[in-house]
Amino acid sequence: TVVTGIHTDYMSLKDELNKFIPKGFGKNKKKAANDSSTESADATSKAPQQRKSDSQSNQKSAYSAYADSGKDTKGKEAGLQHIARDIGDESSDKKHLDSRLLQQTIPDAKNIVLPGTKKTISTLAWDATGDILCGGTRSGEVSLWDFSKMDGGFLATRTFHPYEEGQRQLIRMARFDSEGTRILLCSSADPRARLFDCTGRLIREFKRGDMYVRDMRRTTGHVAPLTCVDWHPTNAKRFITAAADSTVRVWDCERSNGQEQVILAKTALRNTRLTISSCAYSADGRLIGMGQAQDGALALWPAGDGKTRPAYQVDKAHVPGSDISLAFLPDSQSILTRGTDDGTVKLWDIRRINSPLAVATDIHAAGPESNLALSPDARL
């Protein structure tokens, strides 16, 4: 219904504009040509107002059709896709429409606006207690909101820049440790993870690798920008990092050069340095999951045993080139993955890893930072 309505309005708009287009050139008399030029100029001045009016009308009808779809989630997703692609040329109108659609899509009972940063948020993380929210931006700013100490102004408790002044790097990921006292950060332009306390004080910066070493297993530290970090679920001193150098590395957070294990991704692509777009521990800490961007593979490696081959690997789990995000379910046997380019979320079981148990399609991705997360009870 949405697509048909948009197409009809577009055709009517096209017919209206065609009335102003001169039908003959070079065949009419000079006076007629002058009159035609005058009419065309008047139409040109009126066309923007006409387009704006029709664009607003299109948005209203399309939004009404979307809102009327009720609980039809698939219909809403399709409506959102077509609306974002087909409605209007006015970016401000489109942003306003998107915000209204989000209000319909996300069933929030209550909401507040957290003032502070005016930059685009690139990552969010809660501590274990649910009291502190950490938000990183595309300009390299990190803000902490402590709800246990917050008044009605909802101002950030602490705001800081974790990287040097002048290096306004996109904060790719922030993760609290299990005790909620330390924050692990990685950015889009630095191969070093950084560890902070909850006041923004730098505790430790981890080592950068040697970019001239060809074998990535023989250097301590990454040689390309980080993409992901994750804490071990039971060992508060251990964490992993992933980067665009084909590796996931296991670290001891007590030492800046405390690299304990290097996992080198396997791929059929020749002479290609892979971007590991995501990494995560299973709930029991026995497996490390990796999403490989260039070949779209999902790989699961044993944690801490030094093996050179994955325990499980699914080639082309998503469309090659997609940024893949993943999350283990509490049973450590089931995995959710999301591909940004193919618009899908897939559920996998490692006991039947060759094909997904379920696939959700037409999942809109706003950008490469789009990922997925589970609710605390893993039901959503």
N, C-alpha and C positions, 0 to 999 in steps of 0.2 A: 504493500500500500504506500509506503514511504517513497519507494523508488518511482512508482507510477505517478504520484502526485508531483514529485520534483521534476520529472521529465515533461509532464504536461505544462507546468508553469514555465519551464525553460522554453518550450516550443512557442507558447503564447508571447513570451518576451521577445523571442527571435522574430516572430511575425510583426510585432509592433515596431521593432527596430528596422525591419525591411521596408516599412513605409517611407522612411526618411532617406533611403539610398537611391540616388539618381539612376534611372533605367537606361538612359542613352548618353553617349559621349561622342561629340564630333559630328552628329547628324542633325542636331537642332540649330536653329538660328542663334546668333550671338546673344540676343536678348533673352531667349529661353535658357541659354546656358548660364547667363548671369543669375536669372531667377532660381535656377536649380542649385547653383552654388550657394546663394543666400539661404535657401531652404535647408541645404545640407549643413551649413554652419549653425543654423538655429537648432537643428536636430542634435548636432554634436554637443551643444551646450546643455541641452535638456536630457541627453541620454544618461549621464551619471546619476541624476536625481531619479530617473525612471528605474535604472538598475538597482539603486539603493532601496527604493520603495518595494520593488518586486523581490529583492533579496530578503528583506525583512518579512514580507508576506510568506515567502517560501520557508523561512526559518520557523515561523509561527505554525504553519500547517504541518511541517515535518515534525516539530516538537510535539504537537498535539497527537499525531499518529504514534509517536514513540511512547508518550505517556499513557495512551489508551491501550498499549499492549499488555498492561497489567502485570501478571506474574510470568508472562512468557519470556523467560530469560534469554532464550536463543533469539527471539524476535527483537528484544531490546539490543542485544549485541549487534545483530545485523543492521538495526536501525541506526545505531551509533556509528557503525562503519560507513554506511551510505551518507549519513548526515555530514560527518566530518569530511568526506571526500567531495560531495556534490553541492553543498549549500554555500552560496555566496562567495564574494571576493573580499569581504570586509573582515580582517583578522580580529578586530575587537569584538564584532558581533559573534564570530565563531568561538572565541574564548568564552564569551558570556553564555553561549548556548552549551558549550562543553561543561561549564560549571553547573548549569541547571540539570544537565543529563546525569552528572555524577551524583547529584542530590537524589535523583530517582534510582540510580543503580546501587548506591551504598546505603544499606538500611541503618543509618546511625540514629540512635535514640537521643543522644545529646552530643553537642560539639562546642568547642571553644576555639578561638583564634589566638595563636601564640605569637605575639609581636616580637620584633627584634630584627632578624635578617630580612632583607628585601631581595635576596638572591635565590635562585632556584635550588630547592632541596634535592640532593643527589642520593642521600642515604639516611636511614633512621635506625635506631637501636634502643631497646629498653634494657635496663639492668634486671637482675634476677628478682628483685623485690617488686618491680613495677613502679617504683617511686621516681626514677630518674630516666628522662628521655634524652638521647643524644641525637643531634641532627647535623649532618655535614652538607655543605653547599658546593656548587660548581665553581665558586670563586675561592675555595680553600678555607672557608670559615667553619668553625665548629662551635655549636651552642649546646649548653646543658640546661635542662629545665628540671628542677627538683620539686616535685609536686608536694612533698611532705613539708616544704618550707615556703611554699608559694602563697602570695596574697592575691587579691582580686585583679591585680594588674597583669598577671601571668607572664611577667618578664623573665628572661633567661637568667638563671643563677650565675652562669659563667659563659663568656664567649672568648675564644682565642683562635689564633692562626697557628696550626701545628707545624707549618713549614716556614722557611725563611721569608722575610719581607721581600716583596717583589716576585715571589713564586706562588702566585695565586692558582694552585693546582686543584682540579676537581677531586673532591674526597670520594673515592670509589666505594669504600666500605668502612664501617665502624662496628666494633664488637666488644661488649662487656665480657669480662671473665665471669666465672660461676659465682664469685663472691661479690660482684658488683663494685669492686674498688678500683679496677684498672680498665682502661679502654685501649684496644688495639686498633690502629688506623692504617689505611693504605691510600695512596693517591694515584692519579692517572699518569703522573710524569716522574715517578721516583721508584727505583727498585728496592728501596729499604722500607721495611715496616717500622712503625714507631709506637711505643708504649707510653701512655700517659696515665696519671691518676685523675681522680674526679674533680680536681681543682684546675686541671689544664697544665699541670707541671710535667715536663718530659722526664720519664723514668729511664728509658733506654731507647737507643736507635740501633737497629740490627744491620749487620754487615752487608755491604754491596759486593757482588761478585766481580771477577776479572773478565771483562768483555772480550779479551784476546784469547781466552781458552776455548777451544772448539768443543771439547767434551764437557757438557754442562754438569756432569756428575763429578767433575774434578775441580770445581770451584766452590768456595763457600759464599753463598749469597746469590741472589738473582742478578741478571745483567740486563733486564728489560723491566718496564713499568709493571707494578703489581696490579692484579685484577680482583683479588679476593683474599680474605683471611678467615680463619675459623679456630675457635678454642676446642681443645680436647674436652669431651663431656664429663670426664671423671678426674683427669689429672690437670690441676689448675696451673701447672708450670709449663704445659706443652701446648703449642699451637701450630697451625700450618698456614702457608702462604702459597699463592699461585700467581703466575706472571705470564707475560708474552714471550717466554723463552723456552717453552715446551716442558717446564718443570713445575712440580709441587714440592715444597720443602718443609720438613718437620723441624721445629725449633724448640730449644729450652729457653724460656723467657728470662731466666736468671743470668744469661750470658749473651753479650752482643754478637759473639761469633759462635753461638751455641747451636749450630746446625747439626741435626742428628741423623737425618735421612734425606735422600734426594730421589724423587720419583720422576723418571724421564718418560714422557708420553710416547705411546706407540701409535704409528700411523702408516698407512699405505702410500701417503703422499711423499714424493721424493724431494729432497733438498728444501724442505719446508720447516720453518720454525713456527711451531704452533702457539696460538694464544689459548691458554687455559682460562676460559672465561669464568669458571666457578670451581670451588672445591668445598667439601664438607665432610665432617666425620659422621659416621653412623652413630646411633644413640648409645650403642655399647662400646664405641671407640675401636672396634676391630677392623672397620673398613674405612677407606678414604675414597670419596666419589669425586670424579673430575668430569667437567664438560669441556669438550674440545671444539673450538669455534670453526676452524677451517674445514675439517672433515665431518663435523656434526656428530662426533662419536661421544658415547657415554662410557666411561671406564671406571671400574671399581678395583681398587688395589688393597691388599692386606696392609694393615698399619704396623710398622715397626719391625718387619722381618727381613727387609733388604732384598726382596725378590725383584727380578728384572722384568717380569711380565705380569699383567693384571690378572686378577682372579676371574673377572668377568669384563667383557667389552662388547658393546653394541655399536657397530659402524653405522653411520647415517641414522642415528637415533632421531636426529632432527635434520632439517635441510642444511647442507654444508654452507658455511658462512654465517649461520645464526649464532648469536651469543646465547649460550645455554646456561640456565641457572638450575639448581637442583636442591632438593631437601629430602632427608631421610625421615620416614615415619618412625614412631616410637618402637616398633617391632624390629627395626634394623633390617628387615627383609624387603620392605616396600620403599620405593623411591618415586618422588615426583620430579619431573623435569619440565622446563619451559623453553621454547625456542622463540626468539624475537622475530625472526624473518618468516617463519612458517605459521605463526599465530596459533600454536598449539600448546596444550599442557597434557603430558602423558604420565600415566601411572604404570610403574614397572614392579615386577616381583623377581628377585634374583634367582628364585627356584625355577622360573620359566622366563628367562631374560630375553629370549629371542624375539619376542613381540610384546607390545604393551598390553596390559589388561584393559585399559580404558583410555580414550582420547577425547579431549575437549578441543573444539576448533573455533576459529574466528575470535581468538583472544587478542584484543588490541594491545599493542606495545607502543608506548609513547617514545621510546628511545632505547639505546643499548643498556641503560641502567635498569630497565624494567626487569623485575625478577619475581620471585614468589616467596611466600612465607606461610607457615602453618599457625593456626590458633593453638593456645596452650593445651587444649584437649585433643588436638589433631583431627577434629571433626570438620573443620573448615580450612 
